[in-house]
């Protein structure tokens, strides 16, 4: 079906929508409070950084079933899926297979893999149905959260335990072996609220059809458990417990590359725990102490094959990883008045990782960074708000890092605000960047010149003492709410200059020009050819500048329209990989239109366009593409009922490639039944 047909389908319903009438809620709804910009809850009009809020209504209308896909609605954020690893998410460029410049949190606790600095999106121990809303900071935010928030922050805030009582059930079935089952239970009983959800999903995300654009296969199976408990022993105190577990396996491989990418099973497990105590000792003031644990494990064994004359060599290669983080944080928010508020605190954590392939011969590696932070909001005049804040932190193999920010908000009117902010921040090194020793060992029977246990291939090594990446930024933002028109606007212009950018460089092992020392037990058979390996190093500077705009328009006839557009331009200094200039499209657009219809029906249409770009390292050229999603739903019950039957079409108009030319995102269609009692 052509794309125009979908627009015509929705437009055809609008005469019926005209009869629905005007509701005051469309025009007088308050802006949501945001917490992630400065750790102090405030209106987006007063926030010191640009924040996009993806609410529960938007999540439901989008038809997405995975958290990372929802981020396609955020201006400047780029999302791509690929079959050889986790989906990738970056903010205006510099993305590769393991992007490590974003901080991703669930209820204030980081879910970033401490070994790689990336996020394993398909393994998060919660589902979209567990999410209340997502706050996305669209620029550097080290002043609030430290060196992990180099490009921005994605803060996933889950449902309050008391928000869902009784039983809820969601069943989805669709093409490509897609099944998704979800059930949640909850109860509010005086001083104790709890919520429990369980889910199981299966899907074939990529199909290996033996041709260039369909060269890889990925089947996934995941089961998750997510539990939350709130205990209030007194009116001014509460204890919070949150825990989640995700486990499953993937069946991946390629018939076009049976030696390099043989079919194999990849198993993973991810666990998170949060224990928090809070005391609200005055209006707007709070003292809290939180402990969080994150743990991830991956088990993957591939049978790699090579031909040596008439002899075929086939041997298992293990690619296992265990990583964990323990973190403790003390924080105080204090409001002296409505005009003066501040937050301060300190945290310490320990990161650990172990991998025989990625960290060969090192056993368990660890790091124990700490930080102190503080932010002050001072409304020194009725229409002027000053933000001063920053963090001071210490990481292994780096000096003390100080990340300040100064922001000034000018209220043009009670519903409009201009924001100017400047700051500096860092990106700390990951455990991989400080300790990587990647090897492939031959584990088959001993052959002449090739003993069992020999190292036959080297990957990426950390051989230099790296400096943390640094960014300096300036931004001019505008936020406005026009109740008479049901419109909210959020736009900005920005410039960021990254220095000491960390990249990897290839060299020929064994040559004098290659700084990688040949490890003991290294044997490179002639039939494998010369061995090329990589090492991390600090390169030059990168300047990113551009602007983005988002509109949220609610209309009694036309429903709700969310439109965003981002313009990005990257320039690299001499000596820096010129491909970095291609890692963000010049233009990227998203549109989500949701429309209520008569007799309990509703429809939504999502349109996403991303211009030409390139993903680094394991990625490749990504041609410009357009994606159209359509959802048609029927409410089963009266007004306010959550019961629903829906049909969702994803990538409805044409398939497209993401991340690499051989990774084709296929069309998908599924039916969902939603019941709540």
N, C-alpha and C positions, 0 to 999 in steps of 0.2 A: 504493500500500500504506500502511496506517495505521501511525503510529509504534509503537503497541503491538505490532504484528506483528514488528518487528525485535527488540524485547526478548524476545518469546516465542521467536523463532528461536534466540537465544543461550542462553536459559535451558533450552531443550530439549536442549542438548548437555551440560549439567552432570552428569547421571548418568555419562556416559562419562569426564568429567574426574575424577570421584571416584577412579577406579582408577589415576590417574597417580602417586600417592604423594607423600610429603613430601620436600623437598630442603632440606638445611641452608643452602644458599646463599640461600634466600628470607629466612632469619631472621638471618643473620650477615654479610651483605654490608656492607662499610664505606661510610660516606658519601663521596661524591666530594669531592676537593679542589677548591676554587674559587680562581681567581686574580683575577677582575675587581674584587672589592670594594675591595681595597687594593693591588693589584699584587704581593702576597705570597701564595703558595699556602698555603691554610689550610682547615680544616674549616668547613662552614657554621655549626657550633656556635660558632666563634670569629670569624666574619667581622664586620666593623663595619657592614655594610649587608645588607639582605635580598637574597638571590640565589636565583633559580630555575634549576635545571639541567635542560635538555632533552637527554636522552641519546639515543644512536643507536637503542636499543631503542624508545624512545617515538616517534622520528621514523618508524621503519619501521611501527609499529603504527597510527599516525595515518592513513596512507593519503594524506597530503598530498604534493604534488609541488613546491610552491613554499615558499621559506624563510619568507616573511612569514606564510603561513597557519599555520605551526607555532606562531607567537606567540599564537594564539588560546588556547593552553593556559596562558598565564601570567596569574595573577590581576592584574586592573587594567589589562592591556594591551588596547587596542581596535584591531581590524583591519577595514579596509573596502577593497573594490576598486571602481574606477570606470573607464569607458572613455576618458576624456579625458586621463588622466595615469597616473602610477605608483600602485600600491596605497599606502594610507596606514596608518601604525602610530603610535599615541600611547600614553602611559601616563596613565591616569585624567584624560582630557579635554584641552581646549584644542586640538583638532585641526581642521585644514583641509586644503586640497588639497596644500599643501606644508609639512607639519609639520617644524619645525626645532628641537625641544627635546630630541631624543634623540641620543646618540652611538652610532653603529653601527660596529663594527670587525670586520675579518677578520684573525685572527692578530695582533691588536694594532695594526693599521693602519686608520685611518679610511677609510670608503668613503662618507662624506657628501659630497654635491655642494657644493663651496665657494661656488657662486653663490647657491643657494637655501637651503642648510642642510638640505635634505631628502635622502632616500635613494631612488634609482631601483631599487626592489626587483626588478622583472622583468629588469633589465639587469646584475645582479651577475654577475661573471665566474666563477661556480662554481655547482654544483647541490647539492641536499640530499645526494646520494650522496657528495659530497666532504667532508661535515661529520662530525666526530667527536662534538661536542656543542655546545650553545649555552648560554652563561651570561648570564642576564638580571638586571641590578640593577634592583629595582623602586622605586627612589627616587633623589633627587639624589645625584650622586657626583662633584661638581666637585673635592673634596679629592684625588681620585686622578687625574682626567683633565682637569680644567679646565673652562672655560666651555661646552664642548659638551655636557656630561653634565647638563643642567638638569633633565630629568625622569627620567633613568636611562641605563643602558648596555646595549646588546645586543652581546655579544661572540661572534662565530661562530668556532669553533676547528675547523680542518680536520683531516683524517686525517693521521697521521704517514706520511711516504713509505714507510717500511718495513712499515706495517700491512697493506697490500694488495700482494701479489705475484701474478704471473701476469696472467691476463686476466679481466675481468668484463664482462658484457653485460646491458643492460636494455632491453627493448622494450615499449612501451605503445601501445595503440590504443583509441580510444573515441569517444563521440558528439561532435557538433559539430566534426568535422574534427580531433579531438585525436590527435596522434601525438607520441611522446616516445622518442627513441633515445639511449642513453648507452653509452659504452664506456670502460673504464679499463685501463691497463697499469701494472705496477709491478715493481720488483726491489730486493732487498736484497743488496748485494755488498760485504761487508766494511765499509770505511769510507765507502762511497757508497750511499745509498738514494735512489730516485727514484720518482715517481708521475706519470702523465699521464692526463688524462681529456678526452674530447670528447663533446659532446652537440648534439642538434638537436631542437627541439620546435616544434609548431604547434598553435594552438587558436583557436576562436572563443569568446571569453570572454563577449561580449555580442552579442545579436542585435537588429537594428533591424526591428521588426515593424510600425512605423508607428502605434503607440499609446503612450499616456502611460507605461505601465510598461515598455515595450520601445522606447524612442525613440532609442537609440544603438547603434552597431555597433562592435565591436572584434575584429579578427583579428590575431593576433601570430605572428611567426616569429622564433626566436632560435637562434643557434649560439654555443656557448661552448667555450673551450679553457682548461684549468687544469693547470699544471705545478708540481711541487715537487721540490726537490733538497736533500739534506743531505750535506755533506762533513765528515768528522771527521779532520783532519790529525794530531790528537793525542788522547789519552784525555780531556783536560780542555777541549778546544776543538771548536767546530763552526761551519761556515758554512751558512747557509740561504738558498736562493733560491726565491722564489715568484712566479709570474706568471699573470695571467689575462686573457682577452680575451672580450668578449661583443659580438656585433653582430647586427642584425636590423632588421625593419621592422614597422610596424603599418598596418592599413587601417582607418580610423576615419571616422565621420561620422553624420549623422542626416537622414532624409527629412522629419522634422517641422520641422527648422530648416536648410533648404538654404542660406540666406544666411549665417547665423552659424556653422553647423557643416557645411560641405560635405564630401563624401567626399574623402579625401586620403590620401596615404602619409606616414608619419612614420618616418624612419630614425634609428637611434641606434647609437652604438658606445661601449663603456666598456672601459678598460684599467687594470690595476693591476700594480704591481711592488713586490716586497719583497726587500731584501738585508740580511742580518743576520749579525753575528759575536757569538759567545758564548764566555765562558771561565768554567768552573766551578772556582774556585780553592780551595774548601773546602766541606764539607758544608753545604748550604743557602745557599751564597753564590755570587754570579754577577755578572759584569760583561758588559754587552752594548752594542753599537752597531748601530743600525738606520737604514736609509734606505728611504723608501717614496715611491712616485709613484702618483697617481691622475689619470686623464684621462677626460673625457667629452665627446662631441659629439652634437648633435641637428640634423637637417635636416628641416624641415617647410615645405611651401608649400601654401597654401590659395587657391582661387579664390573670392573673396568677391564677392557680387552685390548690387546695389542698383538700384531702379527710379526714374528721374527722368522723370516724365511718360511719354512714349512711348519714351524712351531707356533701355535696359538697360545698366548699367555693371557690367562684370565685370573684375576685376583680380587678379593674384597678390599675395599677402602672404606674405613669408618670415618664419618664426619659427625662426631658427637660434641655436644656443648652443654655445660652446666653453668648457670649464672644466677647470682642472687644479690639482693640489696637489703640491708637493714638500716632504717632511718629513724631518728628521734628529733622532734621539733617542739620548741617552746615559743609561744607567741602571745602577745598582749595587744589588744586594740583598746584605745582609750579616747573618749570624747570629752574634752573639757567643756565644749559647747557645740551648738550647731555649726559654728564657724571654724572651729579648730579641732581636728581629729588626727590621730597618729596611730601607727602600728609599728611594733618592733619585735625582734625575737632572734633566736639562734637555732641552728640545726647542725647535726653531725650524722654522718652515714658511713657505712662500710660496704664497698662493692667487691664482689668476688667472681672469678670465672675460671673454668677449667675446660680444656679441650686438647686431646692428644693430637689432633690435626692442626688446629689453629694456633695453639700455644705449645708446640712440641717441646717436650723435655723440661717444662717449667712447673708442672704440677698445678697447684692453685695459685693464681696471682690475685692481688688485692690492692685496694686503695681506700684511704680513710679521709675524705675531704670534710671541711667544716665551713660554715658561713654565719655571719651576723647580718641582719638587714633592718631597715627602717624606712618608713615613708610618712611624711607630714603633709596634711591638707589644711591650708589656711585661707579662709575667705576674708581677705583684708579689706575688701569693699563689697557692697552687695552684688556687683556685677563682675568681680574679679576673684579668681581662685588660683592660688599658687600651690604647686606640688613640688616638694623637694624629697628626694629619696635615693637610696642606693644600697648596694650590698658590698661587703668585704668578705672574701673567702680565700681559702688556701687549699690547693690541690697538690698531690704529689708531682714532682718534676716540674713545678712552676712556682714562680714567686707569688706573693700575695696579690690578688686581683681585686681591684676596686672598680665598681660599675655604678657611676652616678647618673641621675636623670633630673632635669629641670623642666617643668611644664607649666604653662600659664593658660588658663581658660577664661575667655571673655564672653559673658552672657550678653549677646546682642539684644535679646528679649528673653522672657521666661521660657520660650520654646526654641531658642536658637543659641548656638554657642560656637565660637572659634577656639581652636586649640593650637598652641605652638609648643613643641617639645624638642629638646636636644639631649643627647646622652652618649654614653660610651659603655661598651660591654665586651665580654669575652666568650669564647667557646673553649671549655676545658677539654683536655685529651681524654679519649676513651681508653679502656683497658687494651683494646686491640691496637690502638695507635702507639701505645707505650710498650707493649710486650709481644706483638704478633710474631710468630714463627710458624708459618704455614708450610706443611710438607705433605707429600703423598708417599706412603710406604708400600713396598711390594710384599704381600703376605702370602703369596703362592709358594709352591715347592721350589727348593733351591735349584738354580740352573747355573751352568758355567758362567762365571763373572757376575752373577746376579743372585746373591744369597737371600734367603728369606729374611724379611725385616729391613731390607735396604731402603734407603730414601731414594726415590727415582725422580721426584719432581719437587720443585720449590715454588711457593706462591708468593704471598706478600709478607715482608719482614719489616719489623721496627728496628732500625739500626742507628737512627740519629736521635739526639735529644731535641725534641720539637718544642717550639714555642706555641702557646695557645693562640688561636685566631682572635683577632680584635676587630670590632666594628665601631664606627662613629656614625651617628645618624642625626638627621634633622627632619622635622615633619610639621606640616600645616594641615589641620583637619577642620572639618565643618560638620556639625550634627544639628539637625532641625526636626522638629515635630510640628506638623500642621493639622491640628484636630479638625478644622473645618473641611479639609479635603481627605481626611483619613490617611495622610501620607507621613512617612518617616524617611529622612534622607541622611546618609552618612557618606562623606567623601573626604579624600585627603590627597596631598602631594607629598612625596618623600624622596629623600636621597640617603643612601647608606654606602659607606666606604669600608670594605673589608680588607684588612691587611694580614700578612703572615698566613695566607690561605694554605691549607694543608691539602696536598695532592699526592698521588703516587706516580713513581717513575719506573719504567721498565729498563732492565739491563740484562746482558748476556752472562749467565753464571760461569765463572772460571776465567773471565777476561780481567785484565788488570784494571780496566775502567769500571768494573762492577764492584761496589763496596760491600756486597753481601758475602760474608765468609762462608765457605763451603763447610757444612756440618759433618761431624763424624758419621760414617755409615752411608755417605752419599755415593750412589752409583748411578750413572746415567747411561743406559744402554744405547748403542749407536742407532738402533732402529727408531728410537724416540726422537732423534734429532737434537739440535742445540736447545738448551734449557733457558727460557726467559723467565725472570722473576721480577717482582716489584718491591719497592721500598717507599715509605712515607718520607715527605720532606716539606719544608715551608717554602712556598713560592711567593709571588708578588702580590699585588693589590687588585681588587675588583671593586668597581663602582656600580651600584644598582640604583636606578632612579625610575620614577614613574608616578602613577596615580591610580586610584580606584574609587568607584562610586557604587553605592547600593541604595535601592529604593524599595520600600515596603508600603504598598498601596492597598487599602481596604475600601471596597465599594459595595453598597447594598445590592447592586445589579450585577457587576462584573466580578464579584468575589474578591479574592486576595491575589495580588501579583507581587512577587519578589523578583527583582531584577538587579543583577550586578555586572559590572564590567571593570576589567583591570588592564592597564597599559604598563608594560615593563620594558626597560632597556638596560642592558648590562654591557659594561666596557671593562676589558682586562688590560693590565699594564704589560709592557714588554717582558717576556720571560715567563708569563703565566699562560697556561693552556688556553688557546683561543676558542676552544670548544665551549668554555664556560659562558661565552657571550651568547651562545645558542640555547642555553638551558632554560630559558623562559620564553614563551610566545610573546610576540609584540602585543597581541590582543587576545583576551579570553573573556567569554560571556556565559552567564547562566541565567535562566529564567524558570520560575516555578509559578504556574497559574493554577489556583484551586477555585472551584466554582460550586456552590450549593445548587442543587436541582430539586424540583418538586418530588413529592412522594418518597422522601427520604433518600433520594439519590444524590451523589456528588461525583465530581470529576476533577481530575488534575492533569496537567501537562507540564513536563519538564523538558527544557531545551538547553543543551550544553554545547558550546563551540570553543575549541582550543586551537590556536594557530600553530604553525610549524615550530618545532622545537627539537631539542636533543637531550637525551638522558646520558649521563656520563658512566664510565667504567663498564659494568655489565649491560648497561643500556645502549641505546642507539638512536638513530633518527626516528622521530615520531611525526609523520605528516599531519597536517591540519585535519581535524575531523569534526563532525557534528553528531550529536546523539540526541534522540528524542525518546522520552519515556511517557507512557500514558497509564492512568489509573482510573477505573470506573468502579464505584462502590455503591452498595445499597444498605442503608441502616435497617437493622432488624429490630424494630421496637420504636417507642416514642422518642420525643425530643430528649436529648441527654443520654440516650442509650449508647453504650459502647459496642453492642453487638453489630456485626457488619459482615457482609459478603462482598469480596472485591476481586476484580480481575486486573492484573498489572502486566503491562508490556514494557520491557526494558530494551533499549537500543532498537527501537521498533522499526526504524526506516532502513537502516543498512548497518552491516557489521563494519568495524574499524579496528585498526591496530593501535596498541598502546605499548610503550616502553621499548619494544623492538618490532621490526617488520614482521617477524614470524609469530608474534603474540596477538592473535586476533580475538577481540572481545565479541562474543557471539550474541545473537538475539536470544531473549529469554521471555517466557510467558508463564505466569503462575496464578493460581486461584487461592485466596486466603479467606478462611472462616475465623471470625473473632467473636468469642462469647465471654461474658462476665456475669458472675452471680454474687 
